[in-house]
Amino acid sequence: MNDVTAKSIGALRNEVAELRAFCEDLEKKLRRKQVPVSLSTTSDDEFEIIAGVVCDVFGGNLKALRGPRQHRDVARARAAFMWLAWNLTGASSAQVGHFLNRDHSTVIYGSHRASHLRESDDEFRAKIDNAAALSNKAINKGTDNG
């Protein structure tokens, strides 16, 4: 490879890195305003990680999370999953809904419900913040190795 090609490739890599940083910054700004964004594809693996953490922290299992049961404990865990999956992964409400066998509008409602519960219920806030930290750690660990 000649020097001109190597310099061109280096310049392109720099441009890609700058563009990636710009997109990540934009995504953070949009999230602060609670605008759902999807700048990257989200795999079911990330949803599985978040669901596992939510089930551990809130109690329950994936079958209950995806099932029709509407009891308070399951409904709160499901709302927490919706909020976490939507906010941590950048997935659309439709993607989150597909994972849970629910409509995108249900995900929007559940996320807003979880946001309200974070503000009004100290126990829920502690649980969802713990689940967010654990999920972030697990997701980032998975992407560092891949």
VENKASUL-V924517 format. One record per backbone hydrogen bond with DSSP energy under -1.0 kcal/mol. CO is the residue of the C=O (numbers start at 1). NH is the residue of the N-H. If there is no record, write none. Layout:
co=CO nh=NH
co=CO nh=NH
//
This chain:
co=2 nh=6
co=3 nh=7
co=4 nh=8
co=5 nh=9
co=6 nh=10
co=7 nh=11
co=8 nh=12
co=9 nh=13
co=10 nh=14
co=11 nh=15
co=12 nh=16
co=13 nh=17
co=14 nh=18
co=15 nh=19
co=16 nh=20
co=17 nh=21
co=18 nh=22
co=19 nh=23
co=20 nh=24
co=21 nh=25
co=22 nh=26
co=23 nh=27
co=24 nh=28
co=25 nh=29
co=26 nh=30
co=27 nh=31
co=28 nh=32
co=30 nh=35
co=31 nh=34
co=43 nh=47
co=44 nh=48
co=45 nh=49
co=46 nh=50
co=47 nh=51
co=48 nh=52
co=49 nh=53
co=50 nh=54
co=51 nh=55
co=52 nh=56
co=53 nh=57
co=54 nh=58
co=55 nh=59
co=61 nh=65
co=62 nh=66
co=63 nh=67
co=71 nh=75
co=72 nh=76
co=73 nh=77
co=74 nh=78
co=75 nh=79
co=76 nh=80
co=77 nh=81
co=78 nh=82
co=79 nh=83
co=80 nh=84
co=81 nh=85
co=82 nh=86
co=83 nh=87
co=84 nh=88
co=85 nh=89
co=92 nh=96
co=93 nh=97
co=94 nh=98
co=95 nh=99
co=96 nh=100
co=97 nh=102
co=103 nh=107
co=104 nh=108
co=105 nh=109
co=106 nh=110
co=107 nh=111
co=108 nh=112
co=109 nh=113
co=110 nh=114
co=111 nh=115
co=112 nh=116
co=113 nh=117
co=114 nh=118
co=115 nh=119
co=116 nh=120
co=117 nh=121
co=121 nh=125
co=122 nh=126
co=123 nh=127
co=124 nh=128
co=125 nh=129
co=126 nh=130
co=127 nh=131
co=128 nh=132
co=129 nh=133
co=130 nh=134
co=131 nh=135
co=132 nh=136
co=133 nh=137
co=134 nh=138
co=135 nh=139
co=136 nh=140
co=137 nh=141
co=138 nh=142
co=139 nh=143
co=140 nh=144
co=141 nh=145
//
